[in-house]
Amino acid sequence: MSREDLIWAVWDERCIYAWKAETHGRGLEPLVIQGPPLPPHEVLEFRLEFANESGRPYDAIVCEGVIVERIEMP
């Protein structure tokens, strides 16, 4: 399994349910995941990042450069 596939698997299996809009969704702290299905002592951090594409701002949930969720700004 590639690193990107692992990140997507963790996002789909665990992070979607653990992401808290009040904390992580406001960019106050990252969502830190460890344990299964990750190898021992492995940690993934999912962060909210602010981005801009073609002049349009959006928020992205990112882990190690992999965008797992893109949130369009109104």
C-alpha positions as CSV (number, residue, x, y, z in Angstrom):
1,M,0.0,0.0,0.0
2,S,1.4,3.4,-1.0
3,R,1.7,6.2,1.6
4,E,-1.1,8.1,-0.2
5,D,-3.4,5.0,-0.1
6,L,-2.6,4.7,3.6
7,I,-3.6,8.3,4.3
8,W,-6.8,7.9,2.3
9,A,-7.7,4.6,4.2
10,V,-7.1,6.3,7.6
11,W,-9.2,9.3,6.5
12,D,-12.1,7.1,5.3
13,E,-12.0,4.7,8.3
14,R,-11.2,7.0,11.2
15,C,-10.8,10.7,10.6
16,I,-14.2,11.5,9.0
17,Y,-15.8,10.5,12.3
18,A,-13.1,12.1,14.6
19,W,-12.9,15.5,12.8
20,K,-14.5,18.1,15.0
21,A,-15.7,21.2,13.2
22,E,-15.3,23.4,16.4
23,T,-11.6,22.5,16.8
24,H,-10.0,21.0,13.7
25,G,-12.4,22.7,11.3
26,R,-11.4,26.1,12.6
27,G,-7.7,25.3,12.3
28,L,-7.1,25.5,16.1
29,E,-5.3,22.1,16.2
30,P,-4.6,19.2,13.9
31,L,-6.3,15.8,14.2
32,V,-3.6,13.4,15.3
33,I,-4.2,9.7,14.5
34,Q,-2.2,6.8,15.6
35,G,-2.8,3.1,16.0
36,P,-4.5,0.7,13.6
37,P,-4.3,0.6,10.6
38,L,-1.0,2.5,11.0
39,P,2.3,0.7,11.9
40,P,3.4,0.9,15.5
41,H,4.6,4.4,16.6
42,E,3.3,5.9,13.3
43,V,1.4,9.2,13.6
44,L,-0.6,11.1,10.9
45,E,-1.6,14.7,11.3
46,F,-4.6,16.1,9.4
47,R,-4.6,19.9,9.3
48,L,-6.9,22.6,7.9
49,E,-5.0,24.7,5.4
50,F,-6.2,27.7,3.5
51,A,-5.5,27.7,-0.2
52,N,-6.3,29.6,-3.3
53,E,-6.8,28.3,-6.8
54,S,-7.4,30.6,-9.8
55,G,-8.3,33.4,-7.4
56,R,-10.9,31.4,-5.5
57,P,-10.1,30.7,-1.9
58,Y,-10.9,27.3,-0.3
59,D,-10.1,25.3,2.8
60,A,-8.4,21.9,2.5
61,I,-7.9,19.1,5.0
62,V,-4.4,18.0,4.3
63,C,-2.1,15.2,5.5
64,E,1.5,15.1,4.3
65,G,0.6,17.1,1.2
66,V,-2.4,14.9,0.3
67,I,-5.7,16.8,0.1
68,V,-8.4,14.5,1.6
69,E,-11.2,17.1,1.7
70,R,-11.7,20.4,-0.1
71,I,-14.2,22.9,1.3
72,E,-15.2,25.6,-1.0
73,M,-15.6,29.1,0.4
74,P,-19.0,30.8,-0.2
